[in-house]
Each structure stands twice: as C-alpha cells, then as structure tokens.
Amino acid sequence: MHKKTLWISCFLGMLMALPSFALAKKYTLRIATLAPKGSSWVKVLNAFRWEVKKKSKGKLRIKLYTGGRMGDEKVVVRKIKLDSLQGGVITSIGLSQINTALMALQLPFMFRKYKELYHVRKVLDAHLRKQLSDKGFILLGWGDLGYVYLFSKKKLRNIADLKKAKIWAWTDDPLTKQFASQGNLTPRLLGLLHVRQGLQTGTVDTVVGTPLTLIAMQWHSYIKYRIKYKFAIGIGATVISKKSYDRLPANLQKILMKTSAKYHKIIARVVRRDNRRAMRTLRKRGIKSIKLNKKQKQKMREIAAKVTQYFTGKLYSAKDLNLIKNTLKKYRGK
C-alpha cells in the first residue's frame, strides 16, 4: 500500500511538472541572407536577434547565416519550404520565388520616393501579407535596399551606349531581363555572388544596384560612372515559414512580431542613411554622375512601360497592379 501511494505521488508530481517542461522548451529560427557580415542589414539584424533572445529569456533564438552561406535566394526559399531553414532576409528576387505578384512593387519607375513606397505598403499591408501567407510564409518586416541606379565602367549617355554595354542581370530577375529585351540590350546573366568576379574579368561592365550594395559587395573598385536617374527602389523583406511560426507558443509569437516591427523600422532608417553615406564615398573615390537628357529619360520610361505591360497577367494580375497604382495616385493627389 505504501509503494502504491508513493507511485501515485510520483506520477502526480510528473504531471504537475509537465507545464514547466513545456515552458522550458526552446526554439531556434535559422535565417539566411546574402547580405555580408558587417553590412548595415546584418548589424541591425544582430541587434534584433539579441533582443528576441533577451525578451524571450532564451526560449527563442535566431541563428543568422550571412554572405550567401546557404546559397542564393532561390535556394534559400527552397530550403525554407523544406524546413531546413526557417526564414530568409531576401530581396525582390527571393520574394518572387514565393509569390510573383510582389514583383509589382519592384517595377521600374513605379515609385519616386521612399514615402510613396511606404504609404502603398501600409495601405495594402493586409493584402500583401495575405499574398505571402497564401504561399506559407509570414512577413516579419520590410527591409529595402534603397534607390537603384545604373553603374558602369563606361560612360553611358543614352540607350545606344547601353546597347554596347555588358549589363549584369541577376539570373533569377525577370524584370531586368525583360527590360533588356524590350530595349534590345544583351544582359549577362550571373548570380549576385558572382558579379564581383564578372567585373574583375570583364564579363560585365555595367551593374544595377544601390550605392550601399555597391560598397557592401565590393563592386565599387571597378566602377567609374553612375547614371543619375533613379531606376527603382530595391525592395526586400524578412520572412519565415508559416509552419515554423505556428510551432511557436503565442507569447513567443508576440515577442517575435513586436521586436521585428521595431527593428525593421530601424533597418529602413539605417539603410537610407548608409546609402547617403555610400554615395558620398563613391563621389570621393572619383565615380562621376551622368545626367540623362529628357529624351533619354523618356525612352527609358517607355521601355519600363512595356515591361509593366508584358508582365501584367504573368507575374501579377491587372487587379494587383491597379491596386498599387490607384493607392499611389491618391497619395500623390494629396
């Protein structure tokens, strides 16, 4: 009888301990990015990781893989779907691997200023999150790259000069490839991590990017000119799989989302600031700005309009495109 009472006491003790075992369970989100160690994005993401760990008392940790260690963005998205990774800090290229409709935000000459892009995303927040959620992903926050320009070893003054240039196009970037096609240009297809080597060997002599990207990826040593015309705003985001998010207890989900919102606002501010600094650095290094005349700007906009039309119904629906355009039109009207 004594043994039976002891066994029951032990069993009840174990049952009472189960909740504490559950609370003690730890979770790790493995997140990959092409951004190199020491870059603006990675510095802020490291602060984000630290705060998540602190607020969750070590129950939720984020392990960050930088510099493309987990492969390019196409590979990263595939690994997230397979659950070998739980998330990624990606550009429009990675976002297009999840839902091509998001490429409507990256169309050339769509936005003139950051405020326009921020406003459209704020108004369409639920819609954009659903586009990701429908494909099994959760948006943690937007982390853009900045204003995108054409940089080159050669002096580019018009479309005719561009036709002679060896323009880099990201292998998985449909927009740049189609822009080149519509403008009768011949792009050199390379993955992001192979561009520096391409500039060294002469495989490419012209790249599309932001001032900060140029310095972070160490392309600036091979560049002499910049076309002073904003081609687009490079968009980016941090996403995790819905599967990994749903595995987290509600309290950890709350900590993750709240902390993420805070640090993605910081990323936006830091990236804008560091792009301005990067531009000053490029000028000091002797990179000259070339102004296009009105005629050449109009030609580029006409090519961009053809790209927008070409992908309507392919990458994104006319409804999605009009939703963005109408939201933007109302904002500009104010």
N, C-alpha and C positions, 0 to 999 in steps of 0.2 A: 504494500500500500504506500509505503514511504517512497519507493522507487517510482511508482506511478505518479505520485504527487510531484516529485522532482522533475519527471519528464514533462508533465503538463506545464510546470513553471518555466522550464527551459523553452518549450515550444511557444508559450505566450510572450516570453522575452524576445524571441526571434521575430515574432510578428510585430511587436512594438518597435523593433529596430529597423524594420523594412523601410518605413518612410525616410529615416535618416540616411539609409543606404542610397535611396533614390535621389535624395537631395545632394548627396555627396558625389553623384555621377558627374564626370567631366566630359566636355565636348570640345572637339577641335575642328575648326573650319580651315581647310587647306586652300589658299587662294593664290593664283598665279598672275603675273603681269609681265609684259615686255619691257616696262619701264626699268631702266638700270638703277642699280644701287647708288644712293647718293643724289638721285634726281628729286625734284620738287614733290612729285607724286609719292614716291617711296618714303620721303621724310615725314609727310603728313600721315601716310598710312601706318607707319611705325608708331606714331603718337596715338592713332586710333586703336591699334592693337593693344597698346599698353593700357589705355583707359578701359577698354572692354574687359580685359583680364582683371583690372583693379575693381571695377564696379561689380563684376560677377564673382569676386573673391576667388578667382582662379578656376571657376567652373566652366567658363567659356574662353577658349584661346583661339587666336588666329595665327596660322603659320603662313608666312608670305614667301613666295618663290619669285624672285626678281630676275630681270635681264633675260627673259625668254628661256629659263632653265627647263620649263615644262613644255617647250615647243611654241610655235606661232599660235595666233589666236584661233585659227581653225581647229588646231589640235587641242588647245585648252578647252574650247567649248565642247568638243567631243569627249574629253576626259571628264568634264563636269557631268555630262549626260550619263556617263558610265559610272559616276560616283567615285572615281579615283582622285578627283579634285572636287571641292565643294563650291568653288567660286572663281571669279576672274575679274581683274581690273582691265577692261578692254576698250578699244576704240570702236568706231562705226563698223570696222571690218568684222570684229567679233560679234557685235550686235546683229549684223546682217546674217551671221551664221545661226542666230537664234530666231529672228523674225525680220525678214527683208523689208517689211513695211516701215521699220525705223529708219531706213535709208532716206526717207523723205525729209528728215531733219538735217541731212548732210548734203542736200542738193547744192550745187554751186550757185552762189549769189542769192541764196534764199534769205539770209539774214545779213543786215548791215552792221548791227551792233550786238554786243552781248545781251543787253537789256531786252532786245526783241526775242532772242532765243529763250532767255529765262522766263519771259512772260508767257510765251507759247507753251512751254513745258509745264508751267504752273497751272495754266488754264486747262490743259489737256492731261494733267497728271494721272487721273483715274484711267483714262483711255490708254495712255502709254504703258502704265503698269499692267493693265489687262493684256496688252499685246505680248508682254513678256511672260505673264502668269499663264496665259493660254498655252505657252510652249514649255512650261515647267520651270520658270525662273522668277526670282524675286529681285526687284530693284532695291539696292541699298542706297544708291545715290548717284548723281551725275558728276563726272569728273572730266571736264573738257580739256582739249589740248591748246586751244587758242586760235587766233586768226591764222589762216593758211595762205601762204604765198608761194610763188614760183621762184626758186633759187637756181642759179646756174653758174657754170664755169665761163659760159659765153655771154656776150651782150645780146639780150633778146629785146627787140624793139617792136616786133609785130608778129603776126601769125606766120608769115613767110620764114622768119628766123626760127620759130618754134618747129616748123616742118623739118628743119635741118638738124634740130637738137635731138640728143639721145635722152628722151624723157623717161624717168623711172615711173612705173606704175606697180603698186602693190599687187602681187599675184592674185589675191582674193578680193580686189577692189573693183567692183563693176562700174562705178561712176567714172573713175579716172580713165579706165579702158575705153568706155563709151565716149567720153569727152574727146579722147584722142582719135577715136574712129570717126566721130562727127566732124572733127577739124582736119581730117586727113593727115593726122600725125601718126608716127610709128613709136609706140611705147616699148620700153624694155621692162619685161616682167621679172620682178625679183621680190623675195620675201624681205620684210623690214630689216632683219638682222644681216642681210647680205648687201645692203645698199652701200655701206662704207667701202667694202671691198670693190664694188662696182665703180665707185667714184675714183678709187685708187688706180684701178686698171684701165679706166676709160670706157667701161661697158656702158656707163651712164654719165651724163654731164649736166643733167638738169633734174631737180627733185621738187616734189611738192611737200611742204611741211610748215611748221611754225618755227619762229626763232628759237624757242626753248628746245624743241625737238632736235633742231639742227645742232645745238651745242651738246645736249644730253647724249645724242647718238654719235657725236664726234664727226659730223659731216662738214662742219664749218671750215675746216682747214683746206677743203677742196673747192670752195665756193668763192666767186668773185662778184656776183651781181644778184640783185633781188628786184623782181618786178613789183613796183609799188602799187599793187592793186589786190585788195582782199578777195581771195578766191572763194573762201567759205570760212565757217567756224568749225574746227575739228571737234566733233563730239566724242564723248567717252562716258563710261559708267562702270560702277562696281555692281556685279550681280552674283547671286548664289542660287543654287538649285532649290526649287520649292521642296523637294524631298528632304534635303538637309535642314532647311528652315523648319519644316514641320516636325522634325525629330527633336527640336529644342523645346524645353518647357516654356510656358507662357512668360515667366519672369525673365528668362534669358532672351527670348524674342524681343521683349520690350527694351531691354538694355541694349541689344544689338542695333535695333532700329533707331532708338533715340540718340545713341552715341554716333551712329553712322550719319544721321542727319546733321549733327553738329560738325563733324569733320569734313563732310563733303562741301559744306559751306566754306570751310577754311581752304579746302583744295581749290575751289573756284577763285577765291581771293588771292591765294599764293600763286597760282598759275598765271593769272592776269598780271600780277606784279612781276613775276620772274620772266615773263615774256617781254615786258618792257625793258627789264634789265638786260635780257639776252639781245634784244635789238640794239641797245647801246653798245654792247660788247662787239656785235657784228660790225657796227659802224667803225669802232675803234680799230678793228682788225682790217679795215680798208674795203669792206664789202659795200659796193656802191648801189644806190637805188636808181631804178629806171622808171620814169613815168611814161605810161602809155597815153597816146592822144585819144580823143573822144571816139574817133573812127575805129581804132583797135579795140577799145573797151566795148564798143557796141558789137563788134564781131564776136568777141568772147562771150558776151551775153546771149547772142543769137545761137552760138554753139550750145551754151548751157540750156537754153530753152528747148533745143532739140533733144538734149539728154533727158530733161524732165518729161517731155512728151513720150520719148521712147520707152521709158521705164514705167509709165503710168499703165496700170493693168498687168504689169510684170512683177516689179518689186513691191509696189504699193498700189492700192486702189485709187481711183479718181476721188472717191469719197474721203479717204485719208488725206490726200493731197489738198483737197479743197478745205478740209477742216483746219489744216495748218495755215493755209493761205488766208482764209477768212478771219481766223483769230489774229493773224498778223496785220491784216488790213484794218481791223477795228482798233488795234493798238496804235498803229501809225496815224489813224484818223483822230485819235485823242491828242 
